[in-house]
Amino acid sequence: MGKQQDVGQADQHSETGTTAHRPIGGSADARLALAQDPTTPQMTLIDLASDPSAVVRKTVAARPDAPAQALRPLTRDQDRQVREAVARNPSTSIANLMRLVKDADRWVRWAVAGNPACDESIRRVMSEASDKELRGLLAESRELEPELAARLTDDVSPEVRERLGTHTHDPDVITTLMADRTARVRKGVARNPRTTAEQRSALAADPVVDVRAALVRAVELDEADLVRLVDDRSVQVRLAMATSEVVPPHIREALTRDPDEMVAAAARDFRPGAGTASAVRAPRIAHRPSAAGPGRRGNTGR
């Protein structure tokens, strides 16, 4: 994690050993170049944090070497993209992240979730937030404390519990979510590569088709489970097996003789690496779509 610098430190680019303060003037492009220049002194960055151009302020907000005196006022900037840049900055202090995780704009809040500077105090606030997506992002965090993970197993949102089931490293959490009454939550667990062989066998017998289909796409199964699933009553499950990257060749060969021609054809035509596998996705730390215009996203939370 970067470290916010004190403005009283000597500027390493100054011949005199004291902090040089460059006068700011000229066009917005010139000020932007100054904000982008790695040799720009700390005092100048502080001044640029109040620049009339939001692009210049955003550039300062994104600098890992930006001093605390520059980032602090930018957490309250009127431009949400400036605040979002501060929320992503690994040098942003815990106090500023705490302010931003409660920001009125959802994209700013979601950006905090991906900041490596987040600590337990920030994650605790996220776990108690009314913003479902923020809790979902927390559920995908590898640094999630057992206490907070246990809290999320009772989250009111099935989506949050599903995302927790897919990404958790906690065996107790996996065990708890295996018994969740909502199928999509068990489907999330089925995609988790950290399940045990016994848990995978239980999921292979799940009464819900989507759970079994997700399982065969995502993880390797014992031979006994594979043999049983080759004759699964659901075409969807057998088709998922036929196109899964993790199903062994002899099982796929058996599926070439499937009574459903679509399954048989998929097994015959399968090519490794063709993009048909459903791998566990990485935690989806929210990034604002680049095509989104200023009027396409609201400033209010969900």
C-alpha positions in Angstrom: 0.0 0.0 0.0 1.2 3.5 -0.8 1.9 5.9 1.9 0.5 9.4 2.1 3.4 11.9 2.4 3.7 14.9 4.6 4.1 18.1 2.8 7.0 19.1 5.0 9.3 16.5 3.5 12.1 17.6 1.3 11.4 17.3 -2.5 13.8 14.8 -3.9 13.8 16.7 -7.2 14.8 20.0 -5.7 18.4 21.0 -5.9 18.1 23.0 -2.6 16.7 20.1 -0.6 13.5 22.1 0.2 10.1 21.6 -1.2 9.7 23.5 -4.5 6.3 25.0 -5.0 5.7 25.5 -8.7 3.4 28.3 -9.6 0.1 27.1 -11.2 -1.2 28.8 -14.3 -1.8 28.4 -17.9 -4.3 26.2 -19.7 -6.2 23.2 -18.3 -4.0 20.9 -20.4 -0.9 22.4 -18.8 -2.3 21.9 -15.3 -3.3 18.4 -16.2 0.3 17.7 -17.4 1.5 19.0 -14.1 -0.9 16.8 -12.2 0.4 13.8 -14.2 4.1 14.6 -13.7 5.7 12.3 -11.2 8.2 15.0 -10.2 5.5 17.5 -9.3 6.0 18.6 -5.6 3.6 17.8 -2.9 2.6 21.4 -2.3 1.7 21.8 -5.9 -0.5 18.7 -5.8 -2.3 20.1 -2.8 -3.1 23.3 -4.9 -4.1 21.2 -7.9 -6.6 19.3 -5.7 -8.7 22.5 -5.8 -8.3 23.1 -9.6 -11.4 24.2 -11.4 -11.0 21.3 -13.8 -12.5 18.0 -12.6 -10.1 16.1 -14.9 -7.1 17.7 -13.1 -8.6 16.9 -9.6 -9.3 13.4 -10.7 -5.7 12.9 -11.8 -4.5 14.1 -8.4 -7.0 11.9 -6.6 -5.7 8.8 -8.4 -2.0 9.4 -7.6 -0.6 6.9 -5.1 1.9 9.5 -3.9 -0.7 12.2 -3.4 -0.4 13.7 0.1 -3.2 13.4 2.6 -3.8 17.1 2.5 -4.7 16.7 -1.2 -6.9 13.6 -0.9 -8.9 14.7 2.2 -10.9 17.5 0.5 -11.3 15.4 -2.7 -13.4 12.9 -0.7 -16.1 15.6 -0.7 -15.6 16.7 -4.2 -18.8 17.6 -6.1 -17.7 15.4 -9.0 -18.4 11.8 -8.2 -15.6 10.5 -10.5 -13.1 12.4 -8.5 -14.4 10.8 -5.3 -14.4 7.5 -7.0 -10.7 7.9 -7.9 -9.9 8.7 -4.2 -11.9 5.6 -3.2 -9.7 3.4 -5.4 -6.4 5.1 -4.4 -4.4 2.6 -2.2 -2.9 5.6 -0.3 -6.3 6.8 0.9 -6.5 6.8 4.7 -8.9 4.6 6.6 -10.7 7.7 7.8 -11.3 8.9 4.2 -12.3 5.4 3.1 -14.8 5.3 6.0 -16.3 8.5 4.6 -16.4 7.2 1.0 -17.9 3.8 1.8 -21.0 5.8 3.0 -21.0 8.1 -0.1 -24.4 8.8 -1.6 -23.1 7.6 -5.0 -23.1 3.8 -5.4 -20.0 3.8 -7.7 -18.0 5.5 -5.1 -19.1 3.1 -2.4 -18.3 0.1 -4.7 -14.9 1.4 -5.5 -14.0 1.3 -1.8 -14.6 -2.4 -1.8 -11.7 -3.0 -4.2 -9.2 -0.8 -2.3 -6.4 -2.9 -0.8 -6.2 -0.4 2.1 -9.6 -1.5 3.5 -9.4 -3.0 7.0 -11.8 -4.8 9.2 -13.5 -1.5 10.3 -14.4 -0.7 6.7 -15.5 -4.3 6.0 -17.8 -4.2 9.1 -19.5 -1.1 7.8 -19.9 -2.8 4.4 -21.5 -5.8 6.1 -24.1 -3.6 7.7 -24.9 -1.4 4.6 -28.3 -1.3 3.0 -26.6 -1.5 -0.4 -26.9 -5.1 -1.5 -24.2 -4.8 -4.1 -21.7 -3.5 -1.5 -22.5 -6.5 0.7 -22.1 -8.7 -2.4 -18.6 -7.3 -3.1 -17.7 -7.9 0.5 -18.9 -11.5 0.2 -16.3 -12.0 -2.5 -13.4 -10.6 -0.5 -10.6 -13.0 0.4 -9.8 -11.0 3.5 -13.2 -11.4 5.0 -13.1 -12.1 8.7 -14.9 -15.3 9.9 -17.3 -13.2 12.0 -18.4 -11.1 9.1 -18.6 -14.2 6.8 -20.9 -15.9 9.3 -23.1 -12.8 9.4 -23.4 -12.8 5.6 -24.6 -16.5 5.6 -27.8 -15.0 7.0 -27.9 -12.0 4.6 -31.4 -11.2 3.5 -30.3 -11.2 -0.2 -29.9 -14.7 -1.8 -27.5 -13.0 -4.3 -25.2 -12.0 -1.5 -25.2 -15.5 0.0 -24.7 -17.0 -3.5 -21.6 -14.8 -4.0 -20.3 -15.7 -0.6 -20.8 -19.4 -1.4 -18.8 -19.2 -4.6 -15.9 -17.3 -3.2 -15.5 -18.2 0.5 -12.4 -20.0 1.8 -14.1 -20.7 5.1 -15.1 -24.4 5.5 -17.7 -23.6 8.1 -19.4 -21.1 5.8 -19.4 -23.6 3.0 -21.1 -26.2 5.3 -23.7 -23.6 6.4 -24.5 -22.6 2.8 -24.8 -26.2 1.6 -28.0 -26.3 3.7 -29.4 -23.0 2.4 -33.0 -23.5 1.2 -32.5 -21.2 -1.8 -31.2 -23.0 -4.8 -29.2 -20.2 -6.2 -27.1 -20.1 -3.0 -26.3 -23.8 -3.3 -25.5 -23.2 -7.0 -22.9 -20.7 -5.7 -21.4 -23.3 -3.4 -21.4 -25.8 -6.3 -19.0 -23.5 -8.2 -16.6 -23.2 -5.2 -13.4 -25.2 -5.9 -12.8 -25.5 -2.1 -15.7 -27.9 -1.5 -14.8 -31.4 -0.2 -15.4 -34.6 -2.2 -18.2 -35.4 0.2 -19.9 -32.0 -0.4 -19.6 -32.4 -4.1 -21.3 -35.7 -4.0 -24.1 -34.2 -2.0 -24.4 -31.3 -4.6 -24.4 -33.9 -7.4 -27.6 -35.2 -5.9 -29.2 -31.8 -5.4 -32.8 -31.9 -6.5 -32.4 -28.6 -8.4 -31.1 -28.9 -12.0 -29.3 -25.6 -12.0 -27.2 -26.7 -9.0 -26.1 -29.9 -10.6 -25.4 -28.2 -13.9 -23.3 -25.5 -12.2 -21.4 -28.3 -10.4 -20.3 -30.3 -13.5 -19.2 -27.1 -15.2 -17.0 -25.9 -12.4 -15.3 -28.6 -10.4 -13.8 -32.1 -10.9 -16.0 -34.9 -9.5 -15.3 -38.4 -8.3 -15.9 -41.2 -10.8 -19.0 -42.5 -9.0 -20.6 -39.0 -9.2 -19.7 -38.6 -12.9 -21.1 -42.0 -13.8 -24.4 -41.2 -12.0 -24.6 -37.8 -13.7 -24.0 -39.2 -17.2 -27.5 -40.7 -16.9 -29.0 -37.6 -15.2 -32.7 -37.1 -15.9 -32.0 -33.5 -17.0 -30.8 -32.8 -20.5 -29.5 -29.5 -19.1 -27.1 -31.3 -16.8 -25.9 -33.8 -19.4 -25.4 -30.9 -21.8 -23.4 -29.0 -19.2 -21.2 -32.1 -18.8 -20.7 -32.4 -22.5 -19.3 -28.9 -22.7 -17.4 -28.8 -19.4 -13.7 -28.3 -19.4 -13.3 -30.3 -16.2 -15.1 -33.5 -17.3 -12.6 -36.2 -18.2 -12.5 -37.5 -21.8 -14.0 -41.0 -21.1 -17.1 -39.4 -19.6 -17.5 -37.1 -22.6 -17.1 -40.1 -24.9 -20.0 -41.8 -23.1 -22.1 -38.6 -23.8 -21.5 -38.9 -27.5 -24.0 -41.8 -27.3 -26.6 -39.8 -25.3 -30.2 -40.3 -26.4 -30.6 -36.5 -26.8 -28.9 -35.5 -30.1 -28.1 -32.0 -28.8 -26.1 -33.5 -26.0 -24.4 -36.1 -28.2 -23.5 -33.5 -30.8 -22.1 -31.2 -28.1 -19.9 -34.0 -26.8 -18.7 -34.9 -30.3 -18.0 -31.3 -31.2 -16.3 -30.3 -27.9 -13.0 -28.5 -28.3 -10.9 -27.7 -25.2 -10.5 -23.9 -24.6 -13.5 -23.1 -26.8 -14.9 -20.9 -24.0 -17.8 -23.1 -23.1 -16.6 -23.7 -19.5 -18.2 -21.8 -16.6 -15.2 -21.0 -14.4 -15.5 -19.2 -11.1 -15.2 -15.5 -11.9 -12.9 -13.2 -10.1 -14.5 -10.9 -7.5 -16.3 -8.3 -9.5 -14.9 -5.1 -8.1 -17.1 -2.5 -9.6 -15.8 -0.2 -12.3 -18.0 2.4 -13.9 -18.7 1.5 -17.6 -16.5 3.7 -19.8 -19.4 4.5 -22.1 -21.6 5.8 -19.3 -22.3 9.5 -19.7 -22.9 11.9 -16.9 -26.6 11.5 -17.1 -26.7 7.7 -17.2 -25.9 7.0 -13.6 -27.7 8.3 -10.6 -26.1 9.8 -7.5 -28.3 7.8 -5.1 -27.8 4.4 -3.8 -30.0 1.4 -4.4 
